[in-house]
Amino acid sequence: MIDKILVIYNDNRKVYGYRRIKISLRRIFGINVNHKKVLRLMQKSKTTY
């Protein structure tokens, strides 16, 4: 799932936060995931500070 998060993050000029990425995951890939999990994965991959 982290690869899909990075695709969304990079395609949107690195301005999307975890809330918008959560919505995009559901709309684009059909993945319904908790926003806390998205935040954890983004922190693990160093895409947020």
C-alpha positions, 0 to 999 in steps of 0.5 A, a space after each residue: 500500500 505504501 507504493 500507492 500512497 507514494 504515487 498519490 503523494 508525488 502525483 499531487 506535487 507533494 502537497 497532499 496530506 494523509 486526509 486527502 491521500 486517504 480519500 484518493 486511495 478510496 476513489 482511485 484504488 478502491 482501498 478503504 483504510 483508516 486515516 491513522 494507518 495512512 499517517 503511520 505509513 507516511 511517517 514510516 516512509 518519511 513523507 511527512 514531518 
